[in-house]
């Protein structure tokens, strides 16, 4: 009787199990640097940063 590919037992290799566990743990909890970046204040839109510059350029041309 032929078995389906998914019917085979998991490998007993401890290194593979450890690698899989660590990958799951990394995906579950983000790196502290990523959390710090997400907690920072969002950047202001480009319009807000360019408005004073555009006003200055318009006044200079007049």
C-alpha positions as CSV (number, residue, x, y, z in Angstrom):
1,X,0.0,0.0,0.0
2,X,1.4,3.4,-0.9
3,X,1.3,6.1,1.6
4,X,0.6,9.8,1.0
5,X,3.6,12.1,1.3
6,X,2.0,13.8,4.4
7,X,1.6,10.4,6.1
8,X,5.3,10.1,6.8
9,X,6.5,10.7,10.4
10,X,8.3,14.0,11.2
11,X,12.1,13.7,11.1
12,X,13.8,12.9,14.4
13,X,16.6,15.3,13.7
14,X,16.9,17.6,16.8
15,X,18.6,20.3,14.7
16,X,15.7,20.5,12.4
17,X,13.2,20.7,15.2
18,X,15.3,23.4,16.9
19,X,15.5,25.4,13.7
20,X,11.7,25.2,13.2
21,X,11.1,26.2,16.8
22,X,13.4,29.2,16.6
23,X,11.7,30.3,13.3
24,X,8.3,30.1,14.9
25,X,9.6,32.1,18.0
26,X,11.1,34.8,15.7
27,X,7.8,35.1,13.8
28,X,5.8,35.3,16.9
29,X,7.7,38.2,18.6
30,X,9.2,41.0,16.5
31,X,12.8,42.2,17.1
32,X,13.1,44.9,19.7
33,X,14.5,47.3,17.0
34,X,11.4,46.8,14.9
35,X,9.2,47.6,17.9
36,X,11.2,50.8,18.6
37,X,10.8,51.9,15.0
38,X,7.0,51.3,15.2
39,X,6.7,53.3,18.4
40,X,8.3,56.4,16.9
41,X,6.2,59.3,15.9
42,X,5.0,59.0,12.3
43,X,6.7,61.2,9.7
44,X,4.9,64.3,8.7
45,X,3.5,64.3,5.2
46,X,5.7,65.8,2.4
47,X,3.3,68.6,1.9
48,X,3.8,69.9,5.4
49,X,7.6,69.9,5.0
50,X,7.6,71.5,1.5
51,X,5.0,74.2,2.2
52,X,7.5,76.7,3.9
53,X,10.1,76.1,1.2
54,X,7.5,76.7,-1.6
55,X,6.3,79.8,0.1
56,X,9.9,81.1,0.3
57,X,10.6,80.3,-3.3
58,X,7.4,82.1,-4.4
59,X,8.3,85.2,-2.4
60,X,11.8,85.2,-3.9
61,X,10.4,85.2,-7.5
62,X,8.1,88.2,-6.8
